[in-house]
Amino acid sequence: MSHLQHFARRSALCLAALTPLLLAACGGGSDAPAAAGAPPPASGGVPVAALALPAAPALPAAPANIGSGTFECRNVRIGAVEIDTVSVPAGAVCVLDGTGLIGSILVNAGSVVDARNVRVRGNLQADGAAAVLLAGNSAITGSVQIKQGAAALITNAQIGGDLQLTANRGVLLAQDNRVTGNIQVEDNTGGVTLNTNVANGNLQCKQNQPAPVGSGNRAASLEDQCRNLAAATTPPSTGTPTPPVTPPPVLPPAPTPPTGGTFTCRDVSLGAVSIDTVVVPAGARCTLTGTRLIGSVLIEQGAEVDLRDVVVNGNLQAERAARVAVAGASRFGGSLQIVNSGAAKIEGASVTGDIQLTANSGLLWLQANRVGGSIQVVDNLGGALLYDNRIVGDLQCKQNQPAPDGRGNTAASKEDQCATL
């Protein structure tokens, strides 16, 4: 192993120093007193607070032209580009920073991966890895499977499938994750901490030595060793939360768009231009910044769109989209309708009509919006968070699993699952 590889690998392993055991393993002391004012541990685990992640290992950049197919990420850093599948070979180190993957992340024996702000349409699979870090509001459409390895830290991730931690020998920490399927923790021997995770399925913990610790977790059922790791009954903090931030994809600018008619936004970005209607076709990605639309934004199956400071006279309509993000001082003359889709974040928007979120599978975050009509949140499965929205009409929430959470919303009436928000 080269000196650089040894240093990078050791640095990545020490990322897991957020727990006392790994702090000692990385060469630090485990007997130092806690910082003044630090929150207490959750049932013997790390403090339930925002994690201050160390810097990623300093590695040289990967070649600019990675190409298609599987890229062997050996001791390099990949930035905000879209590629197919990444394989981290045995004993190597790989850093992914804002990377988009059509396929999966495959982590082999003795290797290290540091993945932040990644968007993965497949899975993250690690078999015998030395260390795995997944952080920074990453989104995995499939499952995260980490088995027979050492340390792992999974935080603030949106996972469309299951989170599976099996037969690992190092310290494991999962915190602030949103999981559409199950969280399964079995046969681990290095210690497991689970804090403030939400699963639509079950939280299942079996045959771990020692038993997992933590608190604040929500799931359809909490079973076996994790049956006592549920949400605390203490009231939530009154501070204003910060919505998750996912860097928009780096896309090339579009050719000069037409001044009328419909523009197909396929893997390009639009700036401060005035056009009619934008269609984001199936599987494509589109970024609009300061764009003015006479018509509407139409988002098709598997597409991703990032809107910032846009003015849309019509509607935003998304059906089976992968992800929708609205930020900045965006304004809509019509309604926002997101149906049967993945994650959505709508922050700081002015909407003349309604916001309708129906039967979506990813995390939904609505904050500081001004809505002339109603907000309707129905039949969603990925969790919904609503903070400080001002609604002229009604706030209606029905049949969501789990029930929406949040506070500080005002409306003509707040109904059903959102009656106390």
ZIGI-V449364 format. One line per field, one symbol per residue. phi: phi as a letter, one per 30 degrees, with the letter a starting at -180 (. if undefined). burial: # if it has 24 or more other C-alpha atoms within 12 Angstrom, else .. A space follows every 10 residues. Layout:
phi=???
burial=???
This chain:
phi=.ddddddddd ddddedddce ddeddcjcdc cdddddiddd dchjcdedad dcddddedbd ddedcdicid cdcchbcccd bcbdccccde icbbccbidc bdcbccccei cbbbcbhcbb dcccbbbidd abbbaihdbc ddccbbbhcc dabbbiccbd cccbbbhccc dbbbbiccbd cccbbbicbc jbcbbhcbbd dcccbbhcbd ddbkaidbae acbhdcdccd ddcddddcdd dcddcceddd cddddedddb iccccchbcc cdbcbdcccc deicbbbcbi dcbdcbcccc eidbbbcbhc bbdcccbbbi ddabbbbicd bbdcccbbbh ccdbbbbidc bdcccbbbhc ccdcbcbhcc bdcccbbbic ccjbbbbhdc bddcccbbhc bdddbkaicb aeacbhdcdc c
burial=....#..### ########## ##..#..... .......... .##.#####. #.#..####. .#........ ########## ########## ########## ########## ########## ########## ########## ########## ########## ########## ########## ########## ########## ########.# ########## ###.###### #......... ..######## #.....#... ..######## #.######## ##.####### ########## ########## ########## ########## ########## ########## ########## ########## ########## ########## ########## ########## #..##.###. #
